[in-house]
Each structure stands twice: as C-alpha cells, then as structure tokens.
Amino acid sequence: ADEIYMRLSHGEPLRTICRDPHLPSRSTVQAWAHRHAHVARLLDLGRDNAARTRADAVFEALGGWNYFRPFTPEESADLAQQAKARRPRRPPPLDDDPPTRRPPLPPHVRAKLKPGGKGT
C-alpha cells in the first residue's frame, strides 16, 4: 500500500501502477479500499497529492508568486481597498418598523406557568 501511495502521489494512475508484476491487480486494490477505510484514505491522499503537485506546477509555469518579496506601497493600498470592498455592511436600521412582539401564549400554557396552576 505504501508503494502504491507514493506512486499515486507522483501522479501515476492506479491502472498503470497495478500493471507492475510485483503489485496486486487493480481490482484487488479497489476491493481492499472498499473493505478497509485506511486503504481508501491512502488512495485518496495519494490522488490529492498528485492533483496539488500538478496545480503547483501550473502555478509556477504561469509565473508563480515570490513569497519573500515585500509588498510595494501600491500593492498594499490595493489589497487594503479590496479587503474593504469585501467587508459586509449592515443595512441601516429602519425607524418606521414596529418592534416585533411575540404572540401571547395560549390560556392552557399560561395556566401551567402561573404559581399554583396546573402542572406545578
């Protein structure tokens, strides 16, 4: 299971991995995953790692991001403006709205709540 996980993490498909003569067949691995949650989790983590590795490669190919470069003043101001725009705003209170009141309790419920009433 460890070798399958490592190879999945490197982006190799399970179909190709299971063609290796010293590894179990794909149907066996899938049966293990169906019967044992930890094997299913390993397969999922391996595939997820491969997807993240591919995404990182695409990100780097598109120019990436230098995490060690400080923001310029213009970038800082732009980020602050974006954060301000995303902040939710409360609607102003409406003065003409009457305060909400709960409806009165039915008489049989009020009777139970009174001291000396039924149910106390």
N, CA, C and O atoms as a Tinker XYZ file with bonds, in Angstrom:
   480  protein
     1  N      0.831000   -1.193000    0.000000    73     2
     2  CA     0.000000    0.000000    0.000000    64     1     3
     3  C      0.875000    1.256000    0.000000    63     2     4     5
     4  O      0.498000    2.267000   -0.593000    81     3
     5  N      2.037000    1.206000    0.657000    73     3     6
     6  CA     2.909000    2.380000    0.705000    64     5     7
     7  C      3.456000    2.718000   -0.677000    63     6     8     9
     8  O      3.506000    3.888000   -1.055000    81     7
     9  N      3.865000    1.707000   -1.429000    73     7    10
    10  CA     4.402000    1.968000   -2.759000    64     9    11
    11  C      3.305000    2.520000   -3.678000    63    10    12    13
    12  O      3.552000    3.417000   -4.484000    81    11
    13  N      2.118000    1.984000   -3.546000    73    11    14
    14  CA     1.001000    2.483000   -4.364000    64    13    15
    15  C      0.724000    3.937000   -4.012000    63    14    16    17
    16  O      0.510000    4.764000   -4.898000    81    15
    17  N      0.727000    4.248000   -2.718000    73    15    18
    18  CA     0.507000    5.636000   -2.278000    64    17    19
    19  C      1.571000    6.563000   -2.856000    63    18    20    21
    20  O      1.246000    7.626000   -3.385000    81    19
    21  N      2.836000    6.169000   -2.759000    73    19    22
    22  CA     3.920000    7.028000   -3.246000    64    21    23
    23  C      3.812000    7.253000   -4.759000    63    22    24    25
    24  O      4.009000    8.366000   -5.245000    81    23
    25  N      3.504000    6.204000   -5.477000    73    23    26
    26  CA     3.414000    6.335000   -6.922000    64    25    27
    27  C      2.184000    7.151000   -7.325000    63    26    28    29
    28  O      2.234000    7.921000   -8.284000    81    27
    29  N      1.082000    6.981000   -6.593000    73    27    30
    30  CA    -0.088000    7.829000   -6.851000    64    29    31
    31  C      0.237000    9.287000   -6.568000    63    30    32    33
    32  O     -0.186000   10.175000   -7.307000    81    31
    33  N      0.990000    9.538000   -5.495000    73    31    34
    34  CA     1.367000   10.910000   -5.136000    64    33    35
    35  C      2.219000   11.566000   -6.212000    63    34    36    37
    36  O      2.203000   12.787000   -6.365000    81    35
    37  N      2.952000   10.767000   -6.948000    73    35    38
    38  CA     3.781000   11.305000   -8.025000    64    37    39
    39  C      3.008000   11.428000   -9.333000    63    38    40    41
    40  O      3.583000   11.792000  -10.360000    81    39
    41  N      1.717000   11.130000   -9.306000    73    39    42
    42  CA     0.876000   11.356000  -10.470000    64    41    43
    43  C      0.665000   10.152000  -11.368000    63    42    44    45
    44  O      0.053000   10.276000  -12.429000    81    43
    45  N      1.151000    9.007000  -10.970000    73    43    46
    46  CA     0.979000    7.817000  -11.792000    64    45    47
    47  C     -0.423000    7.244000  -11.556000    63    46    48    49
    48  O     -0.832000    7.104000  -10.403000    81    47
    49  N     -1.163000    6.912000  -12.605000    73    47    50
    50  CA    -2.510000    6.374000  -12.421000    64    49    51
    51  C     -2.487000    4.966000  -11.813000    63    50    52    53
    52  O     -1.540000    4.206000  -12.018000    81    51
    53  N     -3.528000    4.635000  -11.073000    73    51    54
    54  CA    -3.626000    3.333000  -10.425000    64    53    55
    55  C     -3.583000    2.199000  -11.449000    63    54    56    57
    56  O     -3.003000    1.145000  -11.187000    81    55
    57  N     -4.189000    2.413000  -12.603000    73    55    58
    58  CA    -4.189000    1.398000  -13.658000    64    57    59
    59  C     -2.760000    1.037000  -14.059000    63    58    60    61
    60  O     -2.448000   -0.141000  -14.236000    81    59
    61  N     -1.897000    2.026000  -14.203000    73    59    62
    62  CA    -0.503000    1.794000  -14.586000    64    61    63
    63  C      0.274000    1.146000  -13.441000    63    62    64    65
    64  O      1.078000    0.239000  -13.659000    81    63
    65  N      0.028000    1.618000  -12.234000    73    63    66
    66  CA     0.735000    1.080000  -11.070000    64    65    67
    67  C      0.449000   -0.415000  -10.922000    63    66    68    69
    68  O      1.357000   -1.207000  -10.670000    81    67
    69  N     -0.805000   -0.786000  -11.078000    73    67    70
    70  CA    -1.205000   -2.180000  -10.843000    64    69    71
    71  C     -0.785000   -3.114000  -11.971000    63    70    72    73
    72  O     -0.941000   -4.328000  -11.843000    81    71
    73  N     -0.265000   -2.589000  -13.058000    73    71    74
    74  CA     0.278000   -3.447000  -14.118000    64    73    75
    75  C      1.651000   -3.989000  -13.746000    63    74    76    77
    76  O      2.149000   -4.924000  -14.373000    81    75
    77  N      2.255000   -3.401000  -12.730000    73    75    78
    78  CA     3.566000   -3.860000  -12.256000    64    77    79
    79  C      3.418000   -5.283000  -11.722000    63    78    80    81
    80  O      2.516000   -5.541000  -10.925000    81    79
    81  N      4.283000   -6.216000  -12.142000    73    79    82
    82  CA     4.088000   -7.622000  -11.752000    64    81    83
    83  C      4.178000   -7.898000  -10.250000    63    82    84    85
    84  O      3.544000   -8.836000   -9.766000    81    83
    85  N      4.940000   -7.115000   -9.510000    73    83    86
    86  CA     5.069000   -7.401000   -8.078000    64    85    87
    87  C      3.994000   -6.716000   -7.226000    63    86    88    89
    88  O      4.028000   -6.818000   -6.000000    81    87
    89  N      3.042000   -6.022000   -7.860000    73    87    90
    90  CA     1.952000   -5.364000   -7.126000    64    89    91
    91  C      0.636000   -6.076000   -7.421000    63    90    92    93
    92  O      0.507000   -6.736000   -8.452000    81    91
    93  N     -0.345000   -5.946000   -6.521000    73    91    94
    94  CA    -1.639000   -6.593000   -6.746000    64    93    95
    95  C     -2.385000   -5.941000   -7.915000    63    94    96    97
    96  O     -2.065000   -4.829000   -8.333000    81    95
    97  N     -3.374000   -6.653000   -8.422000    73    95    98
    98  CA    -4.166000   -6.130000   -9.537000    64    97    99
    99  C     -5.022000   -4.953000   -9.068000    63    98   100   101
   100  O     -5.215000   -4.734000   -7.872000    81    99
   101  N     -5.523000   -4.210000  -10.042000    73    99   102
   102  CA    -6.331000   -3.042000   -9.719000    64   101   103
   103  C     -7.609000   -3.453000   -8.991000    63   102   104   105
   104  O     -8.028000   -2.769000   -8.058000    81   103
   105  N     -8.225000   -4.540000   -9.393000    73   103   106
   106  CA    -9.461000   -4.975000   -8.731000    64   105   107
   107  C     -9.191000   -5.365000   -7.282000    63   106   108   109
   108  O    -10.042000   -5.155000   -6.417000    81   107
   109  N     -8.019000   -5.931000   -7.008000    73   107   110
   110  CA    -7.662000   -6.281000   -5.630000    64   109   111
   111  C     -7.486000   -5.021000   -4.784000    63   110   112   113
   112  O     -7.965000   -4.948000   -3.653000    81   111
   113  N     -6.799000   -4.041000   -5.343000    73   111   114
   114  CA    -6.586000   -2.777000   -4.612000    64   113   115
   115  C     -7.923000   -2.096000   -4.350000    63   114   116   117
   116  O     -8.154000   -1.574000   -3.260000    81   115
   117  N     -8.801000   -2.101000   -5.345000    73   115   118
   118  CA   -10.109000   -1.477000   -5.159000    64   117   119
   119  C    -10.945000   -2.245000   -4.131000    63   118   120   121
   120  O    -11.706000   -1.641000   -3.375000    81   119
   121  N    -10.805000   -3.565000   -4.101000    73   119   122
   122  CA   -11.512000   -4.351000   -3.083000    64   121   123
   123  C    -10.970000   -4.035000   -1.688000    63   122   124   125
   124  O    -11.739000   -3.919000   -0.733000    81   123
   125  N     -9.647000   -3.897000   -1.571000    73   123   126
   126  CA    -9.063000   -3.503000   -0.288000    64   125   127
   127  C     -9.611000   -2.151000    0.156000    63   126   128   129
   128  O     -9.973000   -1.963000    1.318000    81   127
   129  N     -9.665000   -1.212000   -0.789000    73   127   130
   130  CA   -10.160000    0.127000   -0.460000    64   129   131
   131  C    -11.622000    0.072000   -0.025000    63   130   132   133
   132  O    -12.052000    0.826000    0.848000    81   131
   133  N    -12.376000   -0.830000   -0.646000    73   131   134
   134  CA   -13.786000   -0.958000   -0.285000    64   133   135
   135  C    -13.946000   -1.560000    1.112000    63   134   136   137
   136  O    -14.854000   -1.184000    1.853000    81   135
   137  N    -13.065000   -2.489000    1.466000    73   135   138
   138  CA   -13.167000   -3.182000    2.761000    64   137   139
   139  C    -12.482000   -2.440000    3.901000    63   138   140   141
   140  O    -12.913000   -2.545000    5.050000    81   139
   141  N    -11.424000   -1.695000    3.603000    73   139   142
   142  CA   -10.613000   -1.067000    4.649000    64   141   143
   143  C    -10.541000    0.442000    4.410000    63   142   144   145
   144  O    -10.018000    0.901000    3.395000    81   143
   145  N    -11.074000    1.193000    5.359000    73   143   146
   146  CA   -11.133000    2.652000    5.213000    64   145   147
   147  C     -9.741000    3.273000    5.122000    63   146   148   149
   148  O     -9.559000    4.259000    4.408000    81   147
   149  N     -8.755000    2.718000    5.832000    73   147   150
   150  CA    -7.421000    3.324000    5.806000    64   149   151
   151  C     -6.779000    3.160000    4.427000    63   150   152   153
   152  O     -6.002000    4.023000    4.017000    81   151
   153  N     -7.076000    2.093000    3.707000    73   151   154
   154  CA    -6.544000    1.925000    2.349000    64   153   155
   155  C     -7.222000    2.925000    1.409000    63   154   156   157
   156  O     -6.567000    3.537000    0.566000    81   155
   157  N     -8.532000    3.082000    1.561000    73   155   158
   158  CA    -9.253000    4.061000    0.739000    64   157   159
   159  C     -8.710000    5.467000    0.992000    63   158   160   161
   160  O     -8.560000    6.266000    0.067000    81   159
   161  N     -8.421000    5.751000    2.254000    73   159   162
   162  CA    -7.874000    7.067000    2.608000    64   161   163
   163  C     -6.498000    7.275000    1.982000    63   162   164   165
   164  O     -6.204000    8.365000    1.492000    81   163
   165  N     -5.653000    6.249000    1.991000    73   163   166
   166  CA    -4.329000    6.349000    1.363000    64   165   167
   167  C     -4.444000    6.635000   -0.131000    63   166   168   169
   168  O     -3.717000    7.468000   -0.671000    81   167
   169  N     -5.366000    5.937000   -0.794000    73   167   170
   170  CA    -5.555000    6.164000   -2.228000    64   169   171
   171  C     -6.037000    7.592000   -2.490000    63   170   172   173
   172  O     -5.561000    8.256000   -3.412000    81   171
   173  N     -6.979000    8.056000   -1.677000    73   171   174
   174  CA    -7.479000    9.426000   -1.835000    64   173   175
   175  C     -6.382000   10.456000   -1.592000    63   174   176   177
   176  O     -6.258000   11.430000   -2.334000    81   175
   177  N     -5.585000   10.235000   -0.543000    73   175   178
   178  CA    -4.494000   11.178000   -0.251000    64   177   179
   179  C     -3.457000   11.193000   -1.369000    63   178   180   181
   180  O     -2.953000   12.251000   -1.744000    81   179
   181  N     -3.142000   10.017000   -1.895000    73   179   182
   182  CA    -2.184000    9.959000   -2.997000    64   181   183
   183  C     -2.674000   10.720000   -4.210000    63   182   184   185
   184  O     -1.918000   11.476000   -4.819000    81   183
   185  N     -3.939000   10.525000   -4.567000    73   183   186
   186  CA    -4.506000   11.249000   -5.717000    64   185   187
   187  C     -4.560000   12.752000   -5.446000    63   186   188   189
   188  O     -4.294000   13.561000   -6.336000    81   187
   189  N     -4.907000   13.118000   -4.210000    73   187   190
   190  CA    -4.968000   14.530000   -3.849000    64   189   191
   191  C     -3.581000   15.172000   -3.924000    63   190   192   193
   192  O     -3.441000   16.293000   -4.413000    81   191
   193  N     -2.567000   14.471000   -3.444000    73   191   194
   194  CA    -1.193000   14.991000   -3.534000    64   193   195
   195  C     -0.789000   15.213000   -4.987000    63   194   196   197
   196  O     -0.162000   16.221000   -5.315000    81   195
   197  N     -1.148000   14.274000   -5.857000    73   195   198
   198  CA    -0.810000   14.406000   -7.275000    64   197   199
   199  C     -1.510000   15.625000   -7.880000    63   198   200   201
   200  O     -0.910000   16.368000   -8.657000    81   199
   201  N     -2.773000   15.824000   -7.522000    73   199   202
   202  CA    -3.512000   16.976000   -8.049000    64   201   203
   203  C     -2.886000   18.282000   -7.572000    63   202   204   205
   204  O     -2.772000   19.233000   -8.346000    81   203
   205  N     -2.482000   18.336000   -6.315000    73   203   206
   206  CA    -1.843000   19.547000   -5.792000    64   205   207
   207  C     -0.487000   19.793000   -6.450000    63   206   208   209
   208  O     -0.116000   20.937000   -6.714000    81   207
   209  N      0.244000   18.720000   -6.712000    73   207   210
   210  CA     1.537000   18.865000   -7.384000    64   209   211
   211  C      1.348000   19.415000   -8.792000    63   210   212   213
   212  O      2.100000   20.281000   -9.239000    81   211
   213  N      0.326000   18.896000   -9.490000    73   211   214
   214  CA     0.034000   19.416000  -10.837000    64   213   215
   215  C     -0.374000   20.881000  -10.775000    63   214   216   217
   216  O      0.056000   21.680000  -11.607000    81   215
   217  N     -1.200000   21.240000   -9.797000    73   215   218
   218  CA    -1.642000   22.630000   -9.657000    64   217   219
   219  C     -0.457000   23.543000   -9.351000    63   218   220   221
   220  O     -0.369000   24.649000   -9.886000    81   219
   221  N      0.454000   23.085000   -8.494000    73   219   222
   222  CA     1.651000   23.879000   -8.195000    64   221   223
   223  C      2.504000   24.074000   -9.440000    63   222   224   225
   224  O      3.053000   25.154000   -9.656000    81   223
   225  N      2.618000   23.030000  -10.265000    73   223   226
   226  CA     3.416000   23.137000  -11.487000    64   225   227
   227  C      2.798000   24.144000  -12.443000    63   226   228   229
   228  O      3.512000   24.931000  -13.064000    81   227
   229  N      1.481000   24.126000  -12.566000    73   227   230
   230  CA     0.805000   25.097000  -13.436000    64   229   231
   231  C      0.997000   26.505000  -12.889000    63   230   232   233
   232  O      1.268000   27.438000  -13.646000    81   231
   233  N      0.857000   26.658000  -11.573000    73   231   234
   234  CA     1.030000   27.964000  -10.944000    64   233   235
   235  C      2.426000   28.512000  -11.198000    63   234   236   237
   236  O      2.588000   29.683000  -11.541000    81   235
   237  N      3.429000   27.667000  -11.028000    73   235   238
   238  CA     4.811000   28.090000  -11.271000    64   237   239
   239  C      5.023000   28.419000  -12.741000    63   238   240   241
   240  O      5.731000   29.375000  -13.059000    81   239
   241  N      4.426000   27.648000  -13.643000    73   239   242
   242  CA     4.581000   27.898000  -15.071000    64   241   243
   243  C      3.959000   29.233000  -15.472000    63   242   244   245
   244  O      4.413000   29.877000  -16.418000    81   243
   245  N      2.920000   29.642000  -14.751000    73   243   246
   246  CA     2.266000   30.916000  -15.060000    64   245   247
   247  C      2.927000   32.105000  -14.377000    63   246   248   249
   248  O      2.422000   33.225000  -14.457000    81   247
   249  N      4.028000   31.877000  -13.719000    73   247   250
   250  CA     4.742000   32.992000  -13.101000    64   249   251
   251  C      4.875000   32.859000  -11.606000    63   250   252   253
   252  O      5.736000   33.493000  -10.996000    81   251
   253  N      4.026000   32.036000  -11.006000    73   251   254
   254  CA     4.149000   31.792000   -9.572000    64   253   255
   255  C      4.002000   33.042000   -8.733000    63   254   256   257
   256  O      3.431000   34.048000   -9.156000    81   255
   257  N      4.530000   32.943000   -7.545000    73   255   258
   258  CA     4.478000   34.053000   -6.601000    64   257   259
   259  C      5.703000   33.971000   -5.720000    63   258   260   261
   260  O      6.047000   32.903000   -5.215000    81   259
   261  N      6.350000   35.087000   -5.540000    73   259   262
   262  CA     7.524000   35.118000   -4.680000    64   261   263
   263  C      7.058000   35.531000   -3.285000    63   262   264   265
   264  O      6.749000   36.698000   -3.046000    81   263
   265  N      7.009000   34.566000   -2.370000    73   263   266
   266  CA     6.512000   34.842000   -1.032000    64   265   267
   267  C      7.472000   35.687000   -0.200000    63   266   268   269
   268  O      7.091000   36.197000    0.853000    81   267
   269  N      8.696000   35.837000   -0.656000    73   267   270
   270  CA     9.686000   36.565000    0.127000    64   269   271
   271  C      9.816000   38.021000   -0.302000    63   270   272   273
   272  O     10.514000   38.799000    0.348000    81   271
   273  N      9.157000   38.390000   -1.376000    73   271   274
   274  CA     9.207000   39.774000   -1.838000    64   273   275
   275  C      8.183000   40.590000   -1.056000    63   274   276   277
   276  O      7.013000   40.210000   -1.004000    81   275
   277  N      8.588000   41.692000   -0.454000    73   275   278
   278  CA     7.616000   42.511000    0.281000    64   277   279
   279  C      6.675000   43.233000   -0.686000    63   278   280   281
   280  O      7.013000   43.455000   -1.848000    81   279
   281  N      5.498000   43.594000   -0.193000    73   279   282
   282  CA     4.550000   44.344000   -1.000000    64   281   283
   283  C      5.068000   45.752000   -1.243000    63   282   284   285
   284  O      5.707000   46.352000   -0.379000    81   283
   285  N      4.785000   46.264000   -2.423000    73   283   286
   286  CA     5.062000   47.676000   -2.691000    64   285   287
   287  C      3.941000   48.482000   -2.040000    63   286   288   289
   288  O      2.886000   47.922000   -1.738000    81   287
   289  N      4.140000   49.778000   -1.817000    73   287   290
   290  CA     3.057000   50.588000   -1.230000    64   289   291
   291  C      1.781000   50.555000   -2.074000    63   290   292   293
   292  O      0.676000   50.574000   -1.532000    81   291
   293  N      1.933000   50.505000   -3.399000    73   291   294
   294  CA     0.751000   50.465000   -4.266000    64   293   295
   295  C     -0.012000   49.145000   -4.078000    63   294   296   297
   296  O     -1.242000   49.130000   -4.027000    81   295
   297  N      0.739000   48.042000   -3.977000    73   295   298
   298  CA     0.093000   46.741000   -3.775000    64   297   299
   299  C     -0.599000   46.691000   -2.417000    63   298   300   301
   300  O     -1.693000   46.140000   -2.296000    81   299
   301  N      0.034000   47.263000   -1.397000    73   299   302
   302  CA    -0.575000   47.275000   -0.065000    64   301   303
   303  C     -1.875000   48.065000   -0.071000    63   302   304   305
   304  O     -2.874000   47.633000    0.503000    81   303
   305  N     -1.857000   49.226000   -0.725000    73   303   306
   306  CA    -3.067000   50.044000   -0.803000    64   305   307
   307  C     -4.162000   49.319000   -1.581000    63   306   308   309
   308  O     -5.336000   49.378000   -1.213000    81   307
   309  N     -3.772000   48.632000   -2.664000    73   307   310
   310  CA    -4.745000   47.896000   -3.472000    64   309   311
   311  C     -5.362000   46.751000   -2.672000    63   310   312   313
   312  O     -6.571000   46.533000   -2.738000    81   311
   313  N     -4.537000   46.015000   -1.912000    73   311   314
   314  CA    -5.053000   44.924000   -1.096000    64   313   315
   315  C     -5.980000   45.441000    0.007000    63   314   316   317
   316  O     -6.993000   44.814000    0.316000    81   315
   317  N     -5.631000   46.582000    0.595000    73   315   318
   318  CA    -6.486000   47.165000    1.635000    64   317   319
   319  C     -7.829000   47.580000    1.040000    63   318   320   321
   320  O     -8.872000   47.406000    1.670000    81   319
   321  N     -7.801000   48.124000   -0.162000    73   319   322
   322  CA    -9.037000   48.530000   -0.832000    64   321   323
   323  C     -9.909000   47.309000   -1.149000    63   322   324   325
   324  O    -11.128000   47.355000   -0.984000    81   323
   325  N     -9.286000   46.229000   -1.601000    73   323   326
   326  CA   -10.031000   45.005000   -1.895000    64   325   327
   327  C    -10.651000   44.428000   -0.628000    63   326   328   329
   328  O    -11.794000   43.972000   -0.644000    81   327
   329  N     -9.897000   44.447000    0.471000    73   327   330
   330  CA   -10.418000   43.925000    1.733000    64   329   331
   331  C    -11.593000   44.765000    2.216000    63   330   332   333
   332  O    -12.568000   44.230000    2.743000    81   331
   333  N    -11.503000   46.072000    2.039000    73   331   334
   334  CA   -12.577000   46.962000    2.453000    64   333   335
   335  C    -13.834000   46.703000    1.624000    63   334   336   337
   336  O    -14.947000   46.737000    2.149000    81   335
   337  N    -13.653000   46.443000    0.335000    73   335   338
   338  CA   -14.795000   46.183000   -0.541000    64   337   339
   339  C    -15.468000   44.862000   -0.197000    63   338   340   341
   340  O    -16.675000   44.720000   -0.393000    81   339
   341  N    -14.722000   43.905000    0.304000    73   339   342
   342  CA   -15.288000   42.593000    0.635000    64   341   343
   343  C    -16.008000   42.593000    1.974000    63   342   344   345
   344  O    -16.829000   41.713000    2.232000    81   343
   345  N    -15.713000   43.566000    2.828000    73   343   346
   346  CA   -16.297000   43.586000    4.161000    64   345   347
   347  C    -17.818000   43.775000    4.071000    63   346   348   349
   348  O    -18.275000   44.729000    3.440000    81   347
   349  N    -18.598000   42.900000    4.679000    73   347   350
   350  CA   -20.056000   43.064000    4.593000    64   349   351
   351  C    -20.511000   44.274000    5.393000    63   350   352   353
   352  O    -19.958000   44.584000    6.448000    81   351
   353  N    -21.502000   44.935000    4.888000    73   351   354
   354  CA   -22.040000   46.111000    5.570000    64   353   355
   355  C    -23.442000   45.811000    6.040000    63   354   356   357
   356  O    -24.216000   45.150000    5.347000    81   355
   357  N    -23.768000   46.307000    7.236000    73   355   358
   358  CA   -25.117000   46.113000    7.768000    64   357   359
   359  C    -26.042000   47.145000    7.149000    63   358   360   361
   360  O    -25.637000   48.285000    6.920000    81   359
   361  N    -27.268000   46.760000    6.878000    73   359   362
   362  CA   -28.210000   47.768000    6.376000    64   361   363
   363  C    -28.563000   48.736000    7.493000    63   362   364   365
   364  O    -28.564000   48.351000    8.662000    81   363
   365  N    -28.859000   49.972000    7.160000    73   363   366
   366  CA   -29.210000   50.937000    8.208000    64   365   367
   367  C    -30.527000   50.528000    8.860000    63   366   368   369
   368  O    -31.390000   49.942000    8.207000    81   367
   369  N    -30.684000   50.838000   10.163000    73   367   370
   370  CA   -31.934000   50.468000   10.831000    64   369   371
   371  C    -33.102000   51.282000   10.274000    63   370   372   373
   372  O    -32.957000   52.461000    9.949000    81   371
   373  N    -34.241000   50.640000   10.173000    73   371   374
   374  CA   -35.445000   51.323000    9.702000    64   373   375
   375  C    -36.255000   51.767000   10.903000    63   374   376   377
   376  O    -36.669000   50.948000   11.723000    81   375
   377  N    -36.480000   53.077000   11.004000    73   375   378
   378  CA   -37.188000   53.611000   12.168000    64   377   379
   379  C    -38.682000   53.368000   12.092000    63   378   380   381
   380  O    -39.358000   53.360000   13.122000    81   379
   381  N    -39.211000   53.168000   10.894000    73   379   382
   382  CA   -40.654000   53.010000   10.782000    64   381   383
   383  C    -41.110000   51.564000   11.041000    63   382   384   385
   384  O    -42.310000   51.288000   11.026000    81   383
   385  N    -40.160000   50.637000   11.279000    73   383   386
   386  CA   -40.530000   49.263000   11.606000    64   385   387
   387  C    -40.947000   49.178000   13.072000    63   386   388   389
   388  O    -40.191000   49.589000   13.953000    81   387
   389  N    -42.144000   48.648000   13.343000    73   387   390
   390  CA   -42.528000   48.496000   14.757000    64   389   391
   391  C    -41.707000   47.391000   15.395000    63   390   392   393
   392  O    -41.274000   46.466000   14.707000    81   391
   393  N    -41.487000   47.470000   16.695000    73   391   394
   394  CA   -40.743000   46.398000   17.357000    64   393   395
   395  C    -41.544000   45.101000   17.279000    63   394   396   397
   396  O    -42.771000   45.100000   17.375000    81   395
   397  N    -40.841000   44.033000   17.108000    73   395   398
   398  CA   -41.531000   42.749000   16.994000    64   397   399
   399  C    -41.903000   42.245000   18.376000    63   398   400   401
   400  O    -41.127000   42.369000   19.323000    81   399
   401  N    -43.091000   41.677000   18.486000    73   399   402
   402  CA   -43.567000   41.112000   19.739000    64   401   403
   403  C    -43.925000   39.664000   19.506000    63   402   404   405
   404  O    -44.362000   39.269000   18.425000    81   403
   405  N    -43.730000   38.892000   20.546000    73   403   406
   406  CA   -44.159000   37.503000   20.467000    64   405   407
   407  C    -45.670000   37.432000   20.633000    63   406   408   409
   408  O    -46.263000   38.224000   21.365000    81   407
   409  N    -46.281000   36.483000   19.952000    73   407   410
   410  CA   -47.732000   36.333000   20.166000    64   409   411
   411  C    -47.988000   35.845000   21.587000    63   410   412   413
   412  O    -47.140000   35.174000   22.175000    81   411
   413  N    -49.155000   36.179000   22.143000    73   411   414
   414  CA   -49.453000   35.754000   23.515000    64   413   415
   415  C    -49.555000   34.232000   23.597000    63   414   416   417
   416  O    -49.915000   33.562000   22.628000    81   415
   417  N    -49.234000   33.708000   24.767000    73   415   418
   418  CA   -49.330000   32.274000   24.993000    64   417   419
   419  C    -50.793000   31.856000   25.105000    63   418   420   421
   420  O    -51.620000   32.625000   25.596000    81   419
   421  N    -51.113000   30.667000   24.663000    73   419   422
   422  CA   -52.493000   30.188000   24.820000    64   421   423
   423  C    -52.833000   30.049000   26.311000    63   422   424   425
   424  O    -51.939000   29.858000   27.136000    81   423
   425  N    -54.111000   30.145000   26.651000    73   423   426
   426  CA   -54.511000   30.111000   28.070000    64   425   427
   427  C    -54.066000   28.852000   28.805000    63   426   428   429
   428  O    -53.669000   28.942000   29.966000    81   427
   429  N    -54.119000   27.672000   28.167000    73   427   430
   430  CA   -53.746000   26.447000   28.882000    64   429   431
   431  C    -52.246000   26.418000   29.200000    63   430   432   433
   432  O    -51.835000   25.785000   30.172000    81   431
   433  N    -51.430000   27.097000   28.391000    73   431   434
   434  CA   -49.994000   27.170000   28.671000    64   433   435
   435  C    -49.743000   28.174000   29.788000    63   434   436   437
   436  O    -48.924000   27.930000   30.674000    81   435
   437  N    -50.459000   29.322000   29.748000    73   435   438
   438  CA   -50.311000   30.325000   30.803000    64   437   439
   439  C    -50.721000   29.761000   32.154000    63   438   440   441
   440  O    -50.111000   30.089000   33.172000    81   439
   441  N    -51.743000   28.919000   32.176000    73   439   442
   442  CA   -52.215000   28.334000   33.435000    64   441   443
   443  C    -51.142000   27.443000   34.048000    63   442   444   445
   444  O    -51.002000   27.387000   35.270000    81   443
   445  N    -50.386000   26.749000   33.205000    73   443   446
   446  CA   -49.328000   25.887000   33.722000    64   445   447
   447  C    -48.152000   26.702000   34.257000    63   446   448   449
   448  O    -47.423000   26.239000   35.135000    81   447
   449  N    -47.969000   27.886000   33.742000    73   447   450
   450  CA   -46.839000   28.699000   34.159000    64   449   451
   451  C    -47.121000   29.513000   35.423000    63   450   452   453
   452  O    -46.183000   29.920000   36.108000    81   451
   453  N    -48.387000   29.756000   35.744000    73   451   454
   454  CA   -48.739000   30.524000   36.929000    64   453   455
   455  C    -48.437000   29.729000   38.188000    63   454   456   457
   456  O    -48.665000   28.520000   38.212000    81   455
   457  N    -47.927000   30.374000   39.242000    73   455   458
   458  CA   -47.748000   29.661000   40.502000    64   457   459
   459  C    -49.071000   29.141000   41.005000    63   458   460   461
   460  O    -50.067000   29.865000   41.021000    81   459
   461  N    -49.086000   27.901000   41.410000    73   459   462
   462  CA   -50.318000   27.284000   41.903000    64   461   463
   463  C    -51.199000   26.767000   40.788000    63   462   464   465
   464  O    -52.248000   26.183000   41.056000    81   463
   465  N    -50.799000   26.967000   39.543000    73   463   466
   466  CA   -51.579000   26.468000   38.418000    64   465   467
   467  C    -51.362000   25.006000   38.200000    63   466   468   469
   468  O    -50.581000   24.371000   38.909000    81   467
   469  N    -52.044000   24.465000   37.227000    73   467   470
   470  CA   -51.889000   23.057000   36.913000    64   469   471
   471  C    -50.470000   22.752000   36.432000    63   470   472   473
   472  O    -49.891000   23.551000   35.696000    81   471
   473  N    -49.912000   21.636000   36.824000    73   471   474
   474  CA   -48.623000   21.213000   36.346000    64   473   475
   475  C    -47.441000   21.720000   37.135000    63   474   476   477
   476  O    -46.303000   21.448000   36.751000    81   475
   477  N    -47.654000   22.452000   38.235000    73   475   478
   478  CA   -46.508000   22.914000   39.036000    64   477   479
   479  C    -46.346000   22.105000   40.277000    63   478   480
   480  O    -45.433000   22.358000   41.063000    81   479
